Amino acid sequence: MIELRDLAPDDEELLYRWRGEPEVARWMSDADVSGREAHRAWFTQLSNDPDLRGWMIQRSGRPAGLLTLTGLSGHHRRAAWNWFVGDREARGRGVGRAAQVLGLDRAFGDLGLHKVWAEVMADNDAALKIQTATGFRREGYLLGHVLKDGAPRDVVLLGILRDEWQALAPAARGQLVAAGLIAA
Ligand SMILES: CC(C)(COP(=O)(O)OP(=O)(O)OC[C@H]1O[C@@H](n2cnc3c(N)ncnc32)[C@H](O)[C@@H]1OP(=O)(O)O)[C@@H](O)C(=O)NCCC(=O)NCCS
């Protein structure tokens, strides 16, 4: 069963480890995780700043990954989506698929957002496939938009609007419930 839970202070250490893992770090464009201090500052901000919200993705009651939304306090009621499944053994088992549905439900439900968007590295096939399969649309392609280890990399912009998610959500939830991935 996949669930989202609020972050706890103890999560800092595990998140530091996950964010440093090559399979995760290679796709992250938003943060410098080169040092412990930078990570601590990031975690403190994630836990306290109302502009950000983070959830631990839990699989069978154990931490499996992280989902964050940033930009929550802005005028436009939109937020940027970022996520990873940090536990290697949890990848490829539907955790990402379930976390997306749970996360979009929170974004458009409790948080009352109008839009969720994401910047995904153009060669991140896994993220592009799973996010577009859940309803994110490609909205743009930005050449050399981020520097990764000093090299410019292209980025795909993805977005989903509240109305779009409301139309897609019942079927998406139903599939996950039928697969035993989320609670009914
Ligand atoms: C992207 C990510 C969150 C997906 O989570 P996951 O739990 O492994 O994904 P799921 O098991 O739910 O798989 C969902 C779909 O993606 C596909 N997929 C998963 N990994 C894939 C890969 N490496 N290449 C291509 N497709 C992949 C699965 O086949 C599945 O498709 P299907 O439903 O048609 O079978 C995870 O792979 C990850 O953390 N990647 C590294 C960090 C990252 O890229 N984050 C996104 C930055 S924007």
The ligand as an SDF file (V2000), in Angstrom:
LIG
                    3D

 48 50  0  0  0  0  0  0  0  0999 V2000
   10.4390    8.6270  -12.0050 C   0  0  0  0  0  0  0  0  0  0  0  0
   10.1920    7.7590  -10.7910 C   0  0  0  0  0  0  0  0  0  0  0  0
    9.6910    8.6330   -9.6490 C   0  0  0  0  0  0  0  0  0  0  0  0
    9.1450    6.6970  -11.1390 C   0  0  0  0  0  0  0  0  0  0  0  0
    8.8200    5.9730   -9.9690 O   0  0  0  0  0  0  0  0  0  0  0  0
    8.6300    4.3700  -10.0010 P   0  0  0  0  0  0  0  0  0  0  0  0
    8.0180    3.9810   -8.7010 O   0  0  0  0  0  0  0  0  0  0  0  0
    9.9000    3.7220  -10.3470 O   0  0  0  0  0  0  0  0  0  0  0  0
    7.5960    4.2020  -11.2010 O   0  0  0  0  0  0  0  0  0  0  0  0
    6.4330    3.1200  -11.3340 P   0  0  0  0  0  0  0  0  0  0  0  0
    6.8860    1.7810  -10.8230 O   0  0  0  0  0  0  0  0  0  0  0  0
    5.1850    3.6630  -10.7300 O   0  0  0  0  0  0  0  0  0  0  0  0
    6.3100    3.0360  -12.9070 O   0  0  0  0  0  0  0  0  0  0  0  0
    5.4160    3.8390  -13.6080 C   0  0  0  0  0  0  0  0  0  0  0  0
    5.6620    3.6860  -15.0890 C   0  0  0  0  0  0  0  0  0  0  0  0
    6.9470    4.2260  -15.4240 O   0  0  0  0  0  0  0  0  0  0  0  0
    7.6890    3.2330  -16.1380 C   0  0  0  0  0  0  0  0  0  0  0  0
    9.0920    3.3240  -15.7770 N   0  0  0  0  0  0  0  0  0  0  0  0
    9.6090    3.1940  -14.5290 C   0  0  0  0  0  0  0  0  0  0  0  0
   10.9590    3.2970  -14.6020 N   0  0  0  0  0  0  0  0  0  0  0  0
   11.2560    3.4830  -15.9160 C   0  0  0  0  0  0  0  0  0  0  0  0
   12.4830    3.6700  -16.6440 C   0  0  0  0  0  0  0  0  0  0  0  0
   13.6710    3.6590  -16.0000 N   0  0  0  0  0  0  0  0  0  0  0  0
   12.4080    3.8690  -17.9890 N   0  0  0  0  0  0  0  0  0  0  0  0
   11.2120    3.8990  -18.6330 C   0  0  0  0  0  0  0  0  0  0  0  0
   10.0260    3.7220  -18.0000 N   0  0  0  0  0  0  0  0  0  0  0  0
   10.0640    3.5150  -16.6610 C   0  0  0  0  0  0  0  0  0  0  0  0
    7.1180    1.9140  -15.7090 C   0  0  0  0  0  0  0  0  0  0  0  0
    7.3190    0.9470  -16.7200 O   0  0  0  0  0  0  0  0  0  0  0  0
    5.6600    2.2380  -15.5350 C   0  0  0  0  0  0  0  0  0  0  0  0
    4.9830    2.2020  -16.7460 O   0  0  0  0  0  0  0  0  0  0  0  0
    3.7340    1.1760  -16.9230 P   0  0  0  0  0  0  0  0  0  0  0  0
    2.7400    1.6160  -15.8590 O   0  0  0  0  0  0  0  0  0  0  0  0
    3.2800    1.4390  -18.3130 O   0  0  0  0  0  0  0  0  0  0  0  0
    4.3110   -0.1590  -16.6710 O   0  0  0  0  0  0  0  0  0  0  0  0
   11.4720    6.9950  -10.3410 C   0  0  0  0  0  0  0  0  0  0  0  0
   11.9140    6.2100  -11.4030 O   0  0  0  0  0  0  0  0  0  0  0  0
   12.6020    7.8940   -9.8680 C   0  0  0  0  0  0  0  0  0  0  0  0
   12.6580    8.2520   -8.7030 O   0  0  0  0  0  0  0  0  0  0  0  0
   13.5280    8.2660  -10.7720 N   0  0  0  0  0  0  0  0  0  0  0  0
   14.7130    9.0490  -10.3790 C   0  0  0  0  0  0  0  0  0  0  0  0
   14.4100   10.4770   -9.9660 C   0  0  0  0  0  0  0  0  0  0  0  0
   13.6070   11.2150  -11.0150 C   0  0  0  0  0  0  0  0  0  0  0  0
   13.8450   11.0850  -12.2010 O   0  0  0  0  0  0  0  0  0  0  0  0
   12.6520   12.0140  -10.5330 N   0  0  0  0  0  0  0  0  0  0  0  0
   11.8600   12.8610  -11.4250 C   0  0  0  0  0  0  0  0  0  0  0  0
   12.5460   14.1640  -11.6130 C   0  0  0  0  0  0  0  0  0  0  0  0
   11.4670   15.2600  -12.4480 S   0  0  0  0  0  0  0  0  0  0  0  0
  1  2  1  0
  2  3  1  0
  2  4  1  0
  2 36  1  0
  4  5  1  0
  5  6  1  0
  6  7  2  0
  6  8  1  0
  6  9  1  0
  9 10  1  0
 10 11  2  0
 10 12  1  0
 10 13  1  0
 13 14  1  0
 14 15  1  0
 15 16  1  0
 15 30  1  0
 16 17  1  0
 17 18  1  0
 17 28  1  0
 18 19  1  0
 18 27  1  0
 19 20  2  0
 20 21  1  0
 21 22  1  0
 21 27  2  0
 22 23  1  0
 22 24  2  0
 24 25  1  0
 25 26  2  0
 26 27  1  0
 28 29  1  0
 28 30  1  0
 30 31  1  0
 31 32  1  0
 32 33  2  0
 32 34  1  0
 32 35  1  0
 36 37  1  0
 36 38  1  0
 38 39  2  0
 38 40  1  0
 40 41  1  0
 41 42  1  0
 42 43  1  0
 43 44  2  0
 43 45  1  0
 45 46  1  0
 46 47  1  0
 47 48  1  0
M  END
$$$$
